[in-house]
Amino acid sequence: MSDTTPVTNKAFGSQAKWRDKNPKAVWAQAALRSALKRGLAIAKPCEVCGAEPAEAHHPDYDKPAEVIWLCRLHHKAEHRRMKAERCK
């Protein structure tokens, strides 16, 4: 893809669709990524089991620096829990 090719949902599929539907989440992730790169935030081990590496989970996208550090397993479990709560 050249620099002049527009980024479209067809080019990147479901990820692009998710980004289009969740601009606040994209912003929060970018803000945290920037803070990590600049040394303003530090990645930590999983808060449940202590595993590394851990992923940042944003309970509130309006507060991008306030994250819960979870390993992939516990991060996926948290999203399943949140989805189950929404379905009640």
Backbone hydrogen bonds, N-H to C=O, Kabsch-Sander energy under -0.5 kcal/mol:
donor,donor_aa,acceptor,acceptor_aa,energy
5,T,2,S,-1.2
8,T,6,P,-0.6
12,F,8,T,-1.3
13,G,9,N,-2.0
15,Q,12,F,-1.0
16,A,12,F,-0.6
17,K,13,G,-1.8
18,W,14,S,-2.5
19,R,15,Q,-2.5
20,D,16,A,-2.4
21,K,17,K,-1.9
22,N,18,W,-1.5
26,V,22,N,-2.1
27,W,23,P,-2.3
28,A,24,K,-2.4
29,Q,25,A,-2.5
30,A,26,V,-2.3
31,A,27,W,-2.6
32,L,28,A,-2.3
33,R,29,Q,-2.6
34,S,30,A,-2.3
35,A,31,A,-2.3
36,L,32,L,-2.7
37,K,33,R,-2.2
38,R,34,S,-2.3
39,G,35,A,-0.5
39,G,36,L,-0.9
40,L,35,A,-2.3
41,A,35,A,-1.4
46,C,51,A,-2.8
47,E,69,W,-3.3
50,G,46,C,-1.4
55,E,70,L,-4.3
57,H,68,I,-2.6
58,H,56,A,-0.5
63,K,60,D,-2.0
66,E,63,K,-1.5
67,V,65,A,-1.0
68,I,57,H,-2.5
69,W,67,V,-0.5
70,L,55,E,-2.9
70,L,68,I,-0.6
75,H,71,C,-2.7
76,K,72,R,-2.6
77,A,73,L,-1.8
78,E,74,H,-2.2
79,H,75,H,-2.0
80,R,76,K,-2.1
81,R,77,A,-2.5
82,M,78,E,-2.5
83,K,79,H,-2.3
84,A,80,R,-2.4
85,E,81,R,-2.1
86,R,82,M,-1.9
87,C,83,K,-1.5
88,K,85,E,-0.9
